[in-house]
Amino acid sequence: MNSKSFVIADVFTSERFGGNQLAVYTDARGLDTATMQNIAREMNYSETTFLLPPEQGGDYRVRIFTPKSELPFAGHPIVGSAFVIVSEKMKEWSEPVTVLQLETGVGLIRVEVETKQGHAGHTTMTQPMPVSKGTYTDKARLASALSIEVSDIESTGLPVEPIYNGITTMIVPISTLAAVERIKIDVGALERISLEAGVDTVLMFTMETLAPSSTVHCRVSAAAEGILEDAATGSANGPLGFYLVRHKLVSVEPLTRIVSEQGFEMKRPSLLHIEVETDPARGAVVGVRVGGGVVIAGRGEMFV
């Protein structure tokens, strides 16, 4: 019987059993797409990744699967996979930072892993540039799907905005932390909204935070992918940083640093560090990076 080894990583946390779980299959050669999908369904994490030899000059090709389907791009799977590659010595280190180029469905993604004193640490990915896709106007229907009042959205005076960066995230402003904590997702209703609006994930945020050192508090659902709630979503927090800078909800600098809280309602606290680079002459966003801590939580093998 053949088997494939995997590493379990907790991503966007410095503590084991926090952050977002990820299973990384470190050598996926010989696995076809159907088998990868079956493995992802068996693991039943929000995402599972499979590392393959490069085809476009990168370090590794990364295929990303939810229990339901393959994704061209996602945040915590790329950050976690890069950390595993470095921590497992699958790429030669270059202190103090080891740089990887990972091949994804949206092209090469640059990831930097701090490598100091024999340890892999904080890991940061450069994301595809976000692009606004207009606004979603049926706030009453959206509020109903989240089990909150429409006033919890409307009172912010901000738009509900789908933003694309390889996948599309709907950014939903909420007035208070209490309202965000009250959210109970009607999966069917939010899935219908997501499919009609052409979005993959929905991120609800408030500027009220649990920790004084945080900038923003958020929750994320990928109902269209069958994921009720995600503990830490790098692909969605990049657009969130873009949104916060674009609407001047934070003090905008040439390099604006944002700390996003996520996963606290799931008992998997996560901190995502967002960097939004702007061109002062044009006032335009020219770069988005998302990073955080990663912890190895376990190892195993799957029979195939």
Buried (B, 14 or more C-beta within 10 A) or exposed (E): EEEBEBBBBBBBBBEEEBBBBBBBBBBBEEBEEEBBBBBBEEBEBBBBBBBBEBEEEBBBBBBBBBBBEBBEBBBBBBBBBBBBBBBBEBBEBEEEBBBBBBBBBBBBBBBBBBBEEEEBBBBBBBBBBBEBBEEBEBBEBBBBBBEBBBEBBBBBEBBBBBBBBBBBBBBBBBBBBEBBBBBEBBBEBBBBBBEEBEBBBBBBBBBBBEEEEBBBBBBBBBBBBEBEBBBBBBBBBBBBBBBBBBBEBBEBEEEBEBBBBBBBBBEBBBBBBBBBBBEEEEEEBEEBBBBBBBBBBEEEEBEB
